[in-house]
Amino acid sequence: AGSKAGEASAGLSAPLSVASVRATEERLLADRRHANELIDLLAASASAADVSVRLAATQACRALFVAWAEAGSLPLGAEEAAAEPADEAEARQASALEAYREWLRDKYDRFVAGAGS
């Protein structure tokens, strides 16, 4: 039970390794509940001291953003009008999904801006 939680929190206190970058990428692809770990990958892609870790983090971020865009989680084009929610529970779920998509788009925009500098 503790190994995955330990791995996730280790990224916050210890420098990432290429192996931990890949493990983080896999967790993020498998379940968006780990989305906050994207922040660690973005930081590593911008400023990791080890060039191999920086490259691995950059490649992981790129792969994640591509996968999310293809899955529809990351809106990159013109947004389609959403259907009206059927009830209050559906409206809350739609609102949470929209907030997640906006957060993800912000992280994507920062990644792209950082890649261009």
Backbone as CSV, one residue per row, in Angstrom:
resi,resn,N_x,N_y,N_z,CA_x,CA_y,CA_z,C_x,C_y,C_z
1,ALA,0.828,-1.193,0.000,0.000,0.000,0.000,0.861,1.241,0.000
2,GLY,2.002,1.242,0.718,2.800,2.438,0.869,3.771,2.717,-0.249
3,SER,4.093,1.739,-1.107,5.146,1.964,-2.094,4.750,3.009,-3.132
4,LYS,3.547,2.956,-3.672,3.148,3.952,-4.674,3.046,5.335,-4.052
5,ALA,2.487,5.430,-2.853,2.392,6.721,-2.187,3.786,7.250,-1.899
6,GLY,4.694,6.384,-1.483,6.070,6.794,-1.218,6.754,7.280,-2.472
7,GLU,6.511,6.592,-3.599,7.111,7.009,-4.866,6.587,8.373,-5.269
8,ALA,5.294,8.589,-5.109,4.708,9.859,-5.524,5.238,11.001,-4.680
9,SER,5.348,10.801,-3.368,5.832,11.878,-2.519,7.338,12.042,-2.634
10,ALA,8.050,10.985,-3.046,9.491,11.089,-3.184,9.861,12.096,-4.257
11,GLY,9.049,12.210,-5.311,9.327,13.157,-6.375,9.310,14.598,-5.890
12,LEU,8.585,14.857,-4.815,8.505,16.210,-4.297,9.727,16.569,-3.464
13,SER,10.357,15.610,-2.811,11.459,15.925,-1.918,12.816,15.524,-2.474
14,ALA,12.863,14.581,-3.380,14.120,14.108,-3.933,14.167,14.422,-5.420
15,PRO,15.386,14.604,-5.955,15.475,14.846,-7.401,14.923,13.652,-8.179
16,LEU,14.278,13.933,-9.289,13.750,12.867,-10.131,14.889,12.172,-10.866
17,SER,14.693,10.896,-11.134,15.608,10.123,-11.967,14.865,9.813,-13.263
18,VAL,15.585,9.324,-14.260,14.934,8.937,-15.509,13.874,7.871,-15.223
19,ALA,14.200,6.916,-14.366,13.242,5.851,-14.040,12.005,6.414,-13.340
20,SER,12.190,7.360,-12.420,11.031,7.920,-11.726,10.197,8.795,-12.661
21,VAL,10.854,9.446,-13.633,10.104,10.217,-14.637,9.204,9.278,-15.430
22,ARG,9.751,8.156,-15.864,8.962,7.197,-16.639,7.819,6.616,-15.812
23,ALA,8.089,6.325,-14.538,7.040,5.795,-13.667,5.937,6.829,-13.459
24,THR,6.321,8.086,-13.318,5.339,9.152,-13.162,4.491,9.286,-14.419
25,GLU,5.136,9.221,-15.579,4.399,9.277,-16.848,3.362,8.155,-16.919
26,GLU,3.755,6.953,-16.543,2.826,5.820,-16.573,1.652,6.036,-15.625
27,ARG,1.932,6.556,-14.416,0.846,6.814,-13.461,-0.119,7.857,-14.018
28,LEU,0.436,8.898,-14.638,-0.417,9.951,-15.178,-1.269,9.456,-16.344
29,LEU,-0.703,8.615,-17.173,-1.479,8.047,-18.281,-2.580,7.122,-17.776
30,ALA,-2.302,6.413,-16.700,-3.246,5.427,-16.185,-4.417,6.061,-15.436
31,ASP,-4.185,7.186,-14.757,-5.230,7.732,-13.896,-4.983,9.211,-13.644
32,ARG,-5.948,10.039,-13.984,-5.752,11.480,-13.818,-5.768,11.921,-12.353
33,ARG,-6.063,11.012,-11.447,-5.976,11.365,-10.019,-4.553,11.750,-9.633
34,HIS,-3.599,11.384,-10.449,-2.195,11.713,-10.185,-1.778,13.000,-10.898
35,ALA,-2.730,13.773,-11.388,-2.440,14.938,-12.229,-1.464,15.918,-11.601
36,ASN,-1.479,16.081,-10.295,-0.565,17.036,-9.671,0.898,16.657,-9.865
37,GLU,1.170,15.390,-10.169,2.547,14.983,-10.434,3.071,15.595,-11.733
38,LEU,2.168,16.077,-12.570,2.583,16.758,-13.789,3.443,17.977,-13.450
39,ILE,3.156,18.622,-12.345,3.912,19.796,-11.924,5.385,19.433,-11.726
40,ASP,5.656,18.271,-11.130,7.040,17.821,-10.951,7.719,17.573,-12.294
41,LEU,6.982,16.968,-13.235,7.558,16.707,-14.558,7.852,18.008,-15.297
42,LEU,6.953,18.959,-15.202,7.168,20.242,-15.858,8.382,20.958,-15.275
43,ALA,8.505,20.912,-13.965,9.663,21.544,-13.321,10.952,20.864,-13.757
44,ALA,10.946,19.540,-13.814,12.139,18.800,-14.229,12.469,19.075,-15.688
45,SER,11.453,19.231,-16.528,11.705,19.486,-17.954,12.322,20.863,-18.158
46,ALA,12.087,21.761,-17.231,12.612,23.121,-17.352,13.960,23.304,-16.677
47,SER,14.201,22.555,-15.598,15.374,22.923,-14.814,16.108,21.786,-14.115
48,ALA,15.861,20.542,-14.486,16.587,19.447,-13.837,18.081,19.597,-14.112
49,ALA,18.888,19.390,-13.088,20.343,19.525,-13.239,20.897,18.457,-14.172
50,ASP,20.337,17.258,-14.099,20.780,16.152,-14.945,20.097,16.264,-16.308
51,VAL,20.886,16.422,-17.358,20.343,16.608,-18.700,19.483,15.425,-19.129
52,SER,19.855,14.206,-18.756,19.061,13.039,-19.147,17.691,13.058,-18.471
53,VAL,17.619,13.542,-17.249,16.338,13.671,-16.546,15.516,14.775,-17.195
54,ARG,16.152,15.896,-17.545,15.441,16.996,-18.203,14.852,16.527,-19.533
55,LEU,15.639,15.778,-20.307,15.156,15.260,-21.585,14.022,14.262,-21.383
56,ALA,14.179,13.349,-20.427,13.125,12.361,-20.153,11.837,13.047,-19.711
57,ALA,11.958,14.083,-18.875,10.776,14.805,-18.398,10.107,15.561,-19.550
58,THR,10.905,16.148,-20.433,10.359,16.859,-21.590,9.624,15.886,-22.506
59,GLN,10.235,14.739,-22.761,9.594,13.728,-23.608,8.327,13.185,-22.957
60,ALA,8.358,13.000,-21.635,7.176,12.511,-20.929,6.041,13.529,-21.007
61,CYS,6.357,14.805,-20.803,5.331,15.845,-20.877,4.724,15.889,-22.275
62,ARG,5.574,15.836,-23.276,5.084,15.858,-24.656,4.156,14.673,-24.911
63,ALA,4.581,13.482,-24.511,3.765,12.282,-24.724,2.437,12.377,-23.973
64,LEU,2.470,12.891,-22.762,1.247,13.033,-21.976,0.289,14.019,-22.633
65,PHE,0.802,15.180,-23.032,-0.066,16.175,-23.642,-0.665,15.664,-24.954
66,VAL,0.112,14.942,-25.736,-0.408,14.361,-26.979,-1.519,13.356,-26.657
67,ALA,-1.266,12.476,-25.705,-2.268,11.463,-25.333,-3.547,12.120,-24.826
68,TRP,-3.410,13.148,-23.988,-4.590,13.828,-23.451,-5.337,14.591,-24.537
69,ALA,-4.601,15.185,-25.474,-5.258,15.897,-26.577,-6.048,14.907,-27.437
70,GLU,-5.425,13.768,-27.741,-6.106,12.762,-28.553,-7.327,12.183,-27.847
71,ALA,-7.266,12.092,-26.532,-8.381,11.541,-25.754,-9.481,12.579,-25.504
72,GLY,-9.203,13.837,-25.811,-10.188,14.886,-25.592,-10.114,15.546,-24.233
73,SER,-9.164,15.143,-23.400,-9.023,15.761,-22.083,-8.370,17.131,-22.160
74,LEU,-7.539,17.334,-23.177,-6.832,18.602,-23.360,-7.371,19.279,-24.607
75,PRO,-8.237,20.278,-24.424,-8.798,20.962,-25.592,-7.764,21.891,-26.218
76,LEU,-7.467,21.680,-27.479,-6.479,22.506,-28.161,-7.098,23.338,-29.281
77,GLY,-8.218,22.902,-29.811,-8.852,23.618,-30.917,-10.053,24.399,-30.440
78,ALA,-10.890,24.742,-31.382,-12.137,25.428,-31.053,-12.994,24.491,-30.209
79,GLU,-13.502,25.021,-29.133,-14.292,24.184,-28.239,-15.726,24.050,-28.742
80,GLU,-16.229,22.846,-28.623,-17.609,22.578,-28.996,-18.528,22.999,-27.856
81,ALA,-19.727,23.395,-28.205,-20.700,23.745,-27.172,-21.090,22.484,-26.418
82,ALA,-21.060,22.584,-25.110,-21.416,21.431,-24.283,-22.931,21.304,-24.200
83,ALA,-23.389,20.070,-24.130,-24.823,19.814,-23.970,-25.242,20.247,-22.565
84,GLU,-26.478,20.661,-22.438,-26.986,21.056,-21.131,-27.023,19.833,-20.213
85,PRO,-26.526,19.971,-18.975,-26.576,18.845,-18.045,-28.021,18.474,-17.695
86,ALA,-28.247,17.191,-17.515,-29.588,16.684,-17.241,-30.044,17.003,-15.814
87,ASP,-29.102,16.996,-14.871,-29.459,17.251,-13.479,-28.284,17.905,-12.757
88,GLU,-28.474,18.176,-11.476,-27.458,18.879,-10.684,-26.166,18.068,-10.558
89,ALA,-26.283,16.763,-10.388,-25.090,15.911,-10.263,-24.279,15.933,-11.558
90,GLU,-24.967,15.871,-12.676,-24.278,15.921,-13.970,-23.635,17.291,-14.178
91,ALA,-24.289,18.337,-13.702,-23.740,19.693,-13.814,-22.465,19.828,-12.991
92,ARG,-22.456,19.266,-11.780,-21.248,19.298,-10.934,-20.109,18.537,-11.592
93,GLN,-20.424,17.379,-12.153,-19.412,16.572,-12.819,-18.851,17.316,-14.034
94,ALA,-19.721,17.946,-14.802,-19.283,18.710,-15.974,-18.420,19.886,-15.547
95,SER,-18.781,20.528,-14.443,-18.013,21.658,-13.939,-16.622,21.211,-13.480
96,ALA,-16.555,20.076,-12.809,-15.257,19.555,-12.354,-14.389,19.175,-13.546
97,LEU,-14.976,18.571,-14.557,-14.232,18.200,-15.750,-13.722,19.444,-16.471
98,GLU,-14.535,20.464,-16.554,-14.125,21.714,-17.206,-12.970,22.363,-16.435
99,ALA,-13.045,22.354,-15.113,-11.964,22.916,-14.303,-10.665,22.137,-14.537
100,TYR,-10.758,20.827,-14.596,-9.581,19.995,-14.871,-9.004,20.324,-16.243
101,ARG,-9.872,20.442,-17.246,-9.403,20.750,-18.606,-8.729,22.121,-18.659
102,GLU,-9.284,23.093,-17.959,-8.668,24.425,-17.924,-7.306,24.368,-17.244
103,TRP,-7.213,23.635,-16.140,-5.942,23.474,-15.429,-4.919,22.802,-16.349
104,LEU,-5.341,21.760,-17.031,-4.455,21.028,-17.929,-4.007,21.919,-19.085
105,ARG,-4.913,22.710,-19.632,-4.549,23.618,-20.726,-3.526,24.650,-20.249
106,ASP,-3.686,25.136,-19.026,-2.718,26.083,-18.468,-1.326,25.448,-18.386
107,LYS,-1.268,24.204,-17.922,0.024,23.511,-17.824,0.620,23.283,-19.217
108,TYR,-0.224,22.960,-20.192,0.232,22.777,-21.568,0.800,24.093,-22.111
109,ASP,0.070,25.175,-21.913,0.525,26.481,-22.407,1.873,26.857,-21.792
110,ARG,2.047,26.594,-20.512,3.334,26.889,-19.853,4.447,26.010,-20.407
111,PHE,4.131,24.753,-20.670,5.126,23.827,-21.246,5.575,24.321,-22.617
112,VAL,4.620,24.686,-23.450,4.936,25.164,-24.793,5.737,26.466,-24.725
113,ALA,5.342,27.375,-23.848,6.061,28.637,-23.697,7.503,28.387,-23.233
114,GLY,7.678,27.446,-22.319,9.014,27.118,-21.829,9.869,26.436,-22.879
115,ALA,9.248,25.663,-23.741,9.990,24.959,-24.793,10.503,25.928,-25.836
116,GLY,9.827,27.044,-26.001,10.228,28.026,-26.995,11.303,28.972,-26.520
117,SER,11.605,28.941,-25.232,12.611,29.883,-24.731,13.989,29.305,-24.671
